[in-house]
């Protein structure tokens, strides 16, 4: 069950465009709406409604209401554009500009921001103990937390990340600060306090005192975020966050599962990321990771399972039945996961898959880079990597996904994974969007008149950098530019 102020993605799909728009329009007005009046954007619109289906509208008019909802989508040369222009409420894009959906990052370790790009030569279990847990322990210092998180949120927004799904540290005050800063800077976010209490895998210097304390502070964060002043539109949501089964006792996992059922919160955790994690959970619980997560009550329609590289066919079927989603983090998987998620197989089986940077296991903050890597590593999975093996035995036939599908994973599929009306530029969806300039000084992006629409998107994915992203909107509010 979702928050009544946030209609689910399934409601939009079932109700249709007009009914979905009416449902959201009936919600309370965003308190920061300047006038409550509609305004419009005219220009080229690009989005991916379905895998492998790029839709380009060369001259579209998007009308946005005072609540940040896309009210209508029409032709740019119609009378409505002239009316908005006369009233000074029309933004007209230039010939070298286009509008894209905001990017949705479903897996970010916020405390690891200072660590990004370091120690990637270590296996996961050593990386955590020797670097990560020591860094995350520093967030008992709220001044340090505020300084790091302010920089992180603003940087991600400039990269076009309009929605972030965050693991905080185990410190409640620091995680509250993260939620506050996301709201203040205007980024849509799901924010979780990491829970981890098992002394077998967590150091004494960075561990919850007990399962009871971790559950109590998780509840406190849920209540805090839901009561945040200015969060009437639920731009910021709490998310229950057991780090992963190896870091949590059965008592903690069971308690968080009960809390999820009670509060109807989203859930995030890691699942079958590496050989080590997968085998550890199997040995400890006698079950695969996904099965154990379900049995602890942590698998629901809004569960985000990070990585999943070592999931079995039956594991994926379980995830599909629950309506949960996998956060695919291709760049971090290359360093620490001992495998590549078979994205094409997941999609064919009906499993929800979205993308994540996995900062700082993933060393780059841009979701455009993650999109490029998702397509790249699927090709490596298909072709194989060992030239000593014959081509027939080297890879996984049919595993490749296109760049169009990869962009779908970062936008439309992210909205589906979160069960929110995000990721598309059409009526009934929140206006989370990027204004992209394809011709700017000192940019690597080059377009020519012979480039077709797919060529254009692929060039954008590979070569866009922050100077190309001129404006960013979240929930209809401009947060950059």
C-alpha positions, 0 to 999 in steps of 0.5 A: 500500500502506498502513501495516499498522496502518491498514486502508484505507477500501476494506477496510472497504467490502469486508469489511463492518461486523463484519469491519472492526471485528474487523480494527481491534480486532486492532490494538495498544491505544492507549497512552493508553487509560485503562482499556481498557474500553468506554464509550458515548454515548446521544443524537441522531446525525447523519451523511451516509453518501452524498451527499444522504442525511442519516441521523438516529438520534434515540435511538442508543447508540454503544459505543466500545472502548478502542482508539477504535473504534466497536464497535456502534450500537444503540437508546438505550432498550435494556438496554445503555444501562442497563448502561453507566449503572450502571457510570458509563460512559455519556454521555447527551446532552441534548435540545438536543444531537447527535453529529456526525462529526469534520470532516476538513480536507484542505488546510491550510498550517500556516505561513500561520496568522499570515497568515490574512485578509490580502492576499487582493486579490493574485493567487496568484503575487504573494501567494506572493512578497510575503507567503507565502514571507517568512512561511514563511521565519520557521519556521527559528525553532523557537520561533516555529514552536512558538508558532504551531503550538500555537495553530493546532492547539488552535484548529482542534480547538475548531472541530471539525477532528478530522483535518488534512492539513498542508503544513509549511514547508521546515524539517525541525525546525519540521515535526517540531514540528508533528507532535509538537504534533498528537500531543500535542494529540490531533488526527489529522494528515497532516504534510508538509515542503514541498519546493521547489527551483526558482530560477525560481519560489522566492526565494533566501531560501526555497528548498531548497538542492537536490533531493537535500536536499529528498528527504533531509529528506522521508525524514527526516520520514517516519522521524521521524513513524513513530517518534514515541513514543506514535504507535503507532496512527498518529494522525500520518502523514507525507505527501510534499509537493512544493509544486506543479510550478512550485516544483519541478525535474524532478529533485525531482519524480522523486525524490519520486515514487520515495520515494512508491513506496518508502515507500508514503506519502500524497502532497499537492500543488497541481494546476491551481489557477489559470489561471497555474499550469495554463498554466505547467505546460503550457508547461514540461512539455508536459502538463496538471498532473495528467498530469505529476503522474502521470508523476512517480510522485506519483499514487496512491490516497492522493494529495490534489490541492488545488483542481483548478479547471482540470482537464479531463475527461481529467484527472479521468478520470486522477485517478479511475483512480488513486483519488486525490482533489481537495481542494476549497477553495471560499472560497480559490478565490473569491479566487485560482483564477479558477474554481469546481470543478464538484463535482457533475460530479466526483462523477458521474464517480466522482472522490473530492472532499473539502473543505479550508480552504486556510488562509491562502488561505482566510481562515476556519478553520472547516470549517462555513464551508467546507461552507456555501461549497461549497454556495453556490459550486456554486449560483453556478456553476449560476446564473452571475454575469453578469446581462448574459448571458441565463439560458440562457448564464449558468451551468452547468445542474445544477452545484448540490450540496445542503448535505447533500452539502457536509457529506458532503464534509467528513466521509464523503468526507474519510475516503474521500479519505484511505483511512481509516475516518473520517467516519461514526458506525457500527461499524468506524469510528474515534470522531472526533466532535463533541458539538454544543449547539444551544441555548447563550447568545450563539449565532446558532443557533436551532432550532424544533419545525417544523424538519425534519432537513435544515433542522436540518443547514443551520442548523448549517452556517450558524450553528455557532460554537465555543461550540456545540461542547461536546466533541471526540473523536479516536480515542476520546479527548476532546480538548476539553470 
